[in-house]
Amino acid sequence: MHRVFENFVEQLSASVDAADLGEAMASAAAGFDFPLFAYFTYPSASGDAPQLISNYPSSWTSRYLQQRYHSLDPVILRGLQGWDTFDWGVDRARHGLPNSQQQILESAAEFGICGGLTMSMHDHLGRFAALTFASDESRPPLLRSLARYEKALQLVAINFHI
């Protein structure tokens, strides 16, 4: 685990663009048993576009951004409520969510994004970002990774956000 974090910090410091940052995060996420990640910054002004660095399938991220799913995504909406780390999964989301939010999670699952761990971050200027480590696996493997690496993943999220 220490080596994964060390390599991540080294890659971050050598990064010069979003592609480099994405490679650093993809490598770190894989080292922590998560094949997928998405770093999302919520637009601070109503006309601004969100920013996304991710290794999710591009067909999913294109749809997500074009359809402005972030305004309904239950993961993003929960993150907007405060500084929080939480796990989620399409298998647990069917209860208590509006149909539109359930559909977003079900659509993501069709692209192999079935569950994850999300860390929300709010800075002193009121800007919001979320980093999700995701998996296409069922809930038990996700929970093992969460239990094993949660603190390290929080450090990764903070360093990546900065």
Secondary structure, 3 states (H helix, E strand, C coil): CHHHHHHHHHHHHHCCCHHHHHHHHHHHHHHCCCCEEEEEECCCCCCCCCEEEECCCHHHHHHHHHCCHHHCCHHHHHHHCCCCEEEEECCCCCCCCCHHHHHHHHHHHHCCCCEEEEEEEECCCCCEEEEEEEECCCHHHHHHHHHHHHHHHHHHHHHHHC
